[in-house]
Amino acid sequence: MGSKIWYRSFVKDERTTSIRTIPDLGVEFYLIYGGEIQVRTSRKTRNFKNSYIRGLVDGYGEFRATQDFVMIGVRCMPWIAKDLFRMPVSEIYNSRIDLKDINTDLSSLEPKSLNGIDIDQIAKRIQNTVLRRYDDPTKEESYVQGALRMILRSSGTAKIEWISRELNITSRHLRRLFKHELGCSPKEVCMRVKVRSAISFFADHQDVDMNSLARHTGFVDQSHFNRDFQSIVGLTPSHYFAAFERKSFI
């Protein structure tokens, strides 16, 4: 349940190459070096030159190069992001903020150009910054952390009522805490985790049919699976898995 760091460079002869990010429980931030990228989401398409952070989101993001550039992407758990960016995660739900406008230790990594970039060194510095020891959580934050851990361990199938009983709080209070801390509900988080679980399961069992995949990952039926999957990924399960070997998904 740690942070994930990846990087991808685009050059002129790879203009059609794209990366599609599938949301989970992480807050994402992107360092953009020496170029411009086009980001398409379920809501709009925009071009970005500046490094930025993006809070928890309810749908995919697709990155496509418009010129040569290098992008480093990082996905970290909400409680790490809150300390790293010194703001409530709920304030950036489904939105983005330029990194240069935030008081964060990552500001020193803001790039000037592609010249002399040592990607591995930058990734190491990010790892050290993101994974340092942070302050102990408040009681309310610890409830949310505990609930997220239970959701992850159950691959998104844990019922909110059971989680609440385990935490010794009411379901209503847990929902209120999720909205305050993350900007979304436990049910929305569970759906993202179940979709990610389906993707992970398919990676190891590519002969599975969609109906069996839906049942295995805790969906009521294939209809619910198709609807929830498309709302998160931007593609139907059939279209997504048909492109599984040919595209880059994170």
C-alpha positions as CSV (number, residue, x, y, z in Angstrom):
1,M,0.0,0.0,0.0
2,G,3.0,2.3,-0.6
3,S,3.5,5.0,-3.2
4,K,4.0,4.2,-6.8
5,I,6.5,6.0,-9.0
6,W,6.7,5.7,-12.8
7,Y,8.2,7.7,-15.6
8,R,7.7,7.9,-19.3
9,S,9.5,9.8,-22.0
10,F,7.9,10.7,-25.3
11,V,9.8,11.6,-28.5
12,K,8.6,12.8,-31.9
13,D,8.2,9.4,-33.5
14,E,5.9,8.3,-30.7
15,R,3.2,10.9,-31.0
16,T,0.5,8.3,-31.0
17,T,1.7,6.7,-27.8
18,S,-0.4,7.4,-24.7
19,I,-0.7,6.4,-21.1
20,R,-4.1,5.9,-19.4
21,T,-4.2,6.1,-15.6
22,I,-6.9,4.2,-13.8
23,P,-7.8,5.8,-10.4
24,D,-7.5,3.9,-7.1
25,L,-7.0,5.3,-3.6
26,G,-4.1,7.5,-4.5
27,V,-3.5,11.2,-4.9
28,E,-1.4,11.7,-8.1
29,F,1.2,14.3,-9.0
30,Y,3.1,14.7,-12.3
31,L,6.5,16.3,-13.0
32,I,6.6,17.5,-16.6
33,Y,10.0,18.1,-18.1
34,G,10.7,20.1,-21.3
35,G,7.5,19.9,-23.2
36,E,3.7,19.8,-23.2
37,I,1.2,17.0,-22.7
38,Q,-2.4,16.7,-23.6
39,V,-4.6,15.2,-20.8
40,R,-8.0,13.8,-21.7
41,T,-10.4,12.8,-18.9
42,S,-14.1,11.9,-18.8
43,R,-14.9,15.6,-18.5
44,K,-12.5,17.6,-20.8
45,T,-9.3,17.7,-22.8
46,R,-6.6,20.2,-21.8
47,N,-2.9,20.8,-22.5
48,F,-0.4,21.2,-19.7
49,K,3.2,22.5,-19.5
50,N,3.5,22.8,-15.7
51,S,3.9,20.1,-13.2
52,Y,0.8,19.6,-11.1
53,I,-1.0,17.5,-8.5
54,R,-4.4,15.8,-8.9
55,G,-6.6,14.7,-6.0
56,L,-8.6,11.5,-5.9
57,V,-10.6,11.3,-9.1
58,D,-13.6,9.3,-10.2
59,G,-12.4,8.5,-13.7
60,Y,-9.4,7.9,-16.0
61,G,-6.8,10.3,-17.3
62,E,-5.2,9.7,-20.7
63,F,-1.8,11.4,-21.4
64,R,-0.6,12.1,-24.9
65,A,2.5,14.0,-26.0
66,T,2.3,17.0,-28.2
67,Q,6.1,17.3,-28.4
68,D,9.3,15.7,-26.8
69,F,9.0,15.5,-23.1
70,V,9.6,13.4,-20.0
71,M,6.9,12.9,-17.4
72,I,7.4,11.4,-13.9
73,G,4.1,10.3,-12.2
74,V,3.7,9.5,-8.6
75,R,0.6,8.0,-6.8
76,C,0.6,8.2,-3.0
77,M,-1.9,7.3,-0.3
78,P,-4.1,10.2,0.9
79,W,-2.6,10.6,4.4
80,I,0.9,11.0,2.8
81,A,-0.4,13.5,0.3
82,K,-2.1,15.6,3.0
83,D,1.3,16.2,4.7
84,L,3.2,16.4,1.5
85,F,1.1,19.2,0.0
86,R,-0.1,20.7,3.3
87,M,-3.7,20.8,2.4
88,P,-6.8,18.7,2.9
89,V,-7.1,16.0,0.2
90,S,-10.8,16.8,-0.1
91,E,-10.0,20.2,-1.5
92,I,-8.5,18.7,-4.6
93,Y,-11.0,16.0,-5.3
94,N,-11.6,15.7,-9.0
95,S,-9.4,18.7,-9.6
96,R,-5.8,19.7,-10.2
97,I,-3.4,22.4,-8.9
98,D,-0.1,23.5,-10.4
99,L,2.8,22.4,-8.3
100,K,4.4,25.8,-8.4
101,D,1.4,27.2,-6.5
102,I,1.9,24.9,-3.6
103,N,4.3,25.1,-0.6
104,T,5.8,21.6,-0.8
105,D,9.2,19.9,-0.6
106,L,8.7,18.8,-4.2
107,S,9.0,22.3,-5.5
108,S,12.8,22.0,-5.7
109,L,12.3,19.2,-8.3
110,E,10.5,21.6,-10.7
111,P,12.3,21.2,-14.1
112,K,13.6,23.9,-16.3
113,S,14.4,21.8,-19.4
114,L,15.2,18.3,-20.6
115,N,19.0,19.0,-20.7
116,G,20.9,17.0,-18.2
117,I,17.9,15.3,-16.5
118,D,18.8,12.3,-14.5
119,I,15.5,10.5,-14.2
120,D,16.7,7.8,-11.8
121,Q,18.1,10.4,-9.4
122,I,15.0,12.4,-9.5
123,A,12.8,9.3,-8.8
124,K,15.1,8.5,-5.9
125,R,14.7,12.0,-4.4
126,I,10.9,11.7,-4.8
127,Q,10.9,8.3,-3.1
128,N,12.8,9.7,-0.2
129,T,10.5,12.8,0.0
130,V,7.2,10.9,-0.3
131,L,8.1,8.0,2.1
132,R,9.6,10.0,4.9
133,R,8.1,9.7,8.4
134,Y,5.0,11.9,8.8
135,D,3.1,13.1,11.9
136,D,0.8,10.7,13.7
137,P,-2.8,10.9,12.3
138,T,-5.6,12.5,14.3
139,K,-8.3,10.2,15.6
140,E,-10.5,11.1,12.7
141,E,-7.8,10.5,10.1
142,S,-6.9,7.1,11.8
143,Y,-10.5,6.0,11.2
144,V,-10.2,6.8,7.5
145,Q,-6.8,5.1,7.3
146,G,-8.2,2.0,9.0
147,A,-11.2,1.9,6.7
148,L,-9.0,2.2,3.6
149,R,-6.8,-0.6,4.7
150,M,-9.9,-2.8,5.2
151,I,-11.2,-1.9,1.8
152,L,-7.9,-2.7,0.2
153,R,-7.5,-6.0,2.0
154,S,-11.0,-7.1,0.9
155,S,-10.3,-5.9,-2.7
156,G,-13.2,-3.5,-2.3
157,T,-15.8,-6.0,-1.2
158,A,-16.0,-5.1,2.5
159,K,-19.4,-3.7,3.5
160,I,-19.5,-0.3,5.1
161,E,-21.5,-1.6,8.0
162,W,-18.9,-4.2,8.8
163,I,-16.1,-1.7,8.5
164,S,-17.9,0.7,10.9
165,R,-18.4,-2.0,13.5
166,E,-14.7,-2.9,13.3
167,L,-13.8,0.7,13.9
168,N,-16.5,1.1,16.6
169,I,-18.2,4.1,14.9
170,T,-21.5,4.5,13.1
171,S,-21.8,4.1,9.3
172,R,-23.1,7.6,9.1
173,H,-20.0,9.0,10.9
174,L,-17.7,7.0,8.7
175,R,-19.3,8.4,5.5
176,R,-19.0,11.9,7.0
177,L,-15.3,11.4,7.7
178,F,-14.7,10.1,4.2
179,K,-16.4,13.1,2.7
180,H,-14.4,15.5,4.9
181,E,-11.0,13.8,4.5
182,L,-11.2,12.5,0.9
183,G,-14.0,14.3,-0.8
184,C,-15.9,11.1,-1.7
185,S,-17.8,8.2,-0.1
186,P,-16.7,4.8,1.1
187,K,-18.9,3.2,-1.6
188,E,-17.1,5.2,-4.3
189,V,-13.7,4.1,-3.0
190,C,-14.9,0.4,-2.9
191,M,-16.0,0.6,-6.5
192,R,-12.5,1.9,-7.7
193,V,-10.8,-0.8,-5.7
194,K,-13.0,-3.5,-7.2
195,V,-12.3,-2.3,-10.7
196,R,-8.6,-2.3,-10.1
197,S,-8.9,-5.8,-8.6
198,A,-10.6,-6.9,-11.8
199,I,-7.8,-5.5,-13.9
200,S,-5.2,-7.2,-11.7
201,F,-7.0,-10.5,-11.8
202,F,-7.3,-10.4,-15.6
203,A,-3.6,-9.8,-15.9
204,D,-3.0,-13.3,-14.5
205,H,-6.1,-15.0,-15.9
206,Q,-6.6,-13.6,-19.4
207,D,-8.8,-16.6,-20.5
208,V,-11.5,-15.6,-18.0
209,D,-14.9,-14.5,-19.4
210,M,-16.4,-11.2,-18.3
211,N,-19.3,-12.8,-16.4
212,S,-16.9,-14.9,-14.3
213,L,-14.6,-11.9,-13.8
214,A,-17.5,-9.8,-12.5
215,R,-18.5,-12.5,-10.0
216,H,-15.0,-13.1,-8.8
217,T,-14.3,-9.5,-8.1
218,G,-17.5,-8.9,-6.1
219,F,-19.9,-7.3,-8.5
220,V,-23.6,-8.1,-8.3
221,D,-23.8,-9.1,-12.0
222,Q,-22.1,-8.4,-15.3
223,S,-24.4,-5.4,-16.0
224,H,-23.2,-3.6,-12.8
225,F,-19.6,-4.6,-13.6
226,N,-19.9,-3.1,-17.1
227,R,-21.4,0.1,-15.9
228,D,-19.0,0.7,-13.0
229,F,-16.0,-0.4,-15.1
230,Q,-16.8,2.1,-17.9
231,S,-17.4,4.9,-15.5
232,I,-13.9,4.5,-14.0
233,V,-11.8,3.4,-17.0
234,G,-13.6,5.2,-19.8
235,L,-13.9,1.9,-21.8
236,T,-16.1,-1.1,-21.5
237,P,-14.4,-4.2,-20.0
238,S,-14.4,-5.9,-23.4
239,H,-12.8,-2.9,-25.1
240,Y,-10.3,-2.4,-22.3
241,F,-9.1,-6.0,-22.1
242,A,-8.9,-6.3,-25.9
243,A,-6.3,-3.5,-25.8
244,F,-4.6,-4.8,-22.7
245,E,-1.5,-6.0,-24.5
246,R,-1.2,-3.0,-26.8
247,K,-1.6,0.0,-24.6
248,S,0.0,1.4,-21.5
249,F,-2.2,1.5,-18.4
250,I,-1.2,2.6,-14.9
